[in-house]
Amino acid sequence: MSDRNIKSANTPVFYKTTLDVSSFTKAKLEQTFDDGSRKKVTLPVFTGDGGKTGNTEALIHCLDQYIRHTSKDLQWQDQDRFDNLEDVLTGEAFAYWTEEVVPRYENTPVPRFDPAIALFIQRFSGGDRGRDRLIRYLQGINVRKDVEVSVQEHFGRLIHMMNISDRLSGIEFPALTPVQCKKVLIESLPHQWRVNYNNAGLDYVTMTTLEIENYFTLQKEQADKDHKNKKKNNQSKSEAQQKGKRKHGGFSKGKGFPSSDNKNLEITNKCRKHPKGRHNWEDCYQNPKNKCAKQNNSRRGGNTQSNTNQQENNVQEQQHIPTPAERNDYNDSVEGRPTSTAQDAFLFQHPMDKVWEAHSGALKPQRY
């Protein structure tokens, strides 16, 4: 559950906000017995500030530790626990206990510890509707098993939260029954698992919590196996596609040019012809040492570089401007006579001479 949902949910206990028992300040309590022996216990201190050591779950933890060890180790009775609870309280919790709870119950008949604790819990668990809010939260969409969490761990957390709800005050909801608790557990699991459970003809009313946990543990094992196989198949397909690209020398199909859609290609030797391209020099189609390029070019009608050079030679030959001397040789070969005189040179002037003169800066022939 995201931080946003944690802040917006109205509940005294959250599914993912687990207790850190190491964060509590410790207090030592001691009891001297009639035989002169002594017994000491170290207990967590409740602050009541709403933080890690002052929220509802922290309160239940501190009270459970206090009641268990003072009853078993120190052998305290109802009045002893009532008189000494303030030793494990601090801050807001200490002020409320000493100023509000003790004056109200110190003169009431024994037992007074249990009713006093009920009022104390109500103060730090959201008032007289703390149980209603927690049960509504447990039945909502915010309590769902995460993929990485085991079924045993998930069930353990929910059962702990439902036990806390039994200690809180409520108006709308009574304490959850065992059947209702099992329903909360099942409805917090993935939808397909619940479909499989119903299709198997199982009934949570007649099953124990342990039997339900064992069944869904098998469901998780199968789901993890299917997920692993699916991931393996996807990885194999991806490797096959990459292998196919490498087999074609990094060229796009039917074009003979380096593939530009391979964003994961590592550029180790930048192409000398295409410095902005997404391919290495050894994969370039203009690299004469690239065998794949030669094969692609041969399939497309020969060597690309040779064709390009031939085209450039043809263009140069078409654009060549002959000199006057070349023109004289041309006239000799055509007319079969020399053109040594100036008049003959003028009479047989080649039409391209003027163009040549414009390019070379030569003087125009003079008339006689």
PyMOL commands that set and color helices and strands:
alter all, ss='L'
color gray80, all
select helices_A, chain A and resi 3-8+21-23+56-72+78-88+91-105+113-123+127-138+151-167+178-187+191-199+209-247+281-283+291-299+304-319+324-335+342-347+353-360
alter helices_A, ss='H'
color red, helices_A
select strands_A, chain A and resi 26-32+38-44
alter strands_A, ss='S'
color yellow, strands_A
deselect
rebuild
show_as cartoon
